């Protein structure tokens, strides 16, 4: 008898031993659908989602700046200048307005695809994202518009990622319906880091050593801002 057959036989035996009352309780509560519905509930209030994402990202040693849509081009230019980048990779589909301030920086277009050596010699990359998860401080890329192929965010040592407020969800279950499992998904929780058996942390082994995030806040409609007491 194979190991697979043995394991499956034990699972069947365990399921047969479940008391009938438990099965009835599961059915009355909606079964698996009821459990999924409960699991999808966020553990934070809607107005807490963006601050929680910023906090979670900083816990992972990412650099986070909160900016408005109008401030975004200047924020991109400031971030690249602080980093001292002279050459940055720009994936296809990245909004051109985001990089209008990079007048002294060489923009490396990935069309046709850059070689690994070209990516390695770049000072960084600027991308959008597909979704961001507040509770886990995770940014997900799916190789869509403005994100590019996976190598663009794994080879350069610096990643500047732009996250819009409408792309942020509270939890992983809320993120999954927004993603297509058939696409190449990259889940990023802070700069790349690993540690050995001595627990010595080494950054930049499997990806960028530095992750910087520009969190674009939602626009406040005129007349809806704080007007004081």
Buried (B, 14 or more C-beta within 10 A) or exposed (E): EEEEEEEEEEEEEEEEEEEEEEEEEBEEEEEEEEEEEEEBEBEBEEEBBBEBBBEBBBEBEBBBBBBEEEBBBEBBBBBBEEBEBEBBBBBBEBEEEBBEBBEEBEEBEBEEBBEEEBBEEBBBBBBBBBBBBBBBBBBBBBBBEBBBBBBBBBBBBBBBBBBBBEBBBBBBBBBBEEBEEEEEBBBBBBBBBEEEEEEEEEBBEEBBBBBBBBBBEEEEEEEEEEEEE
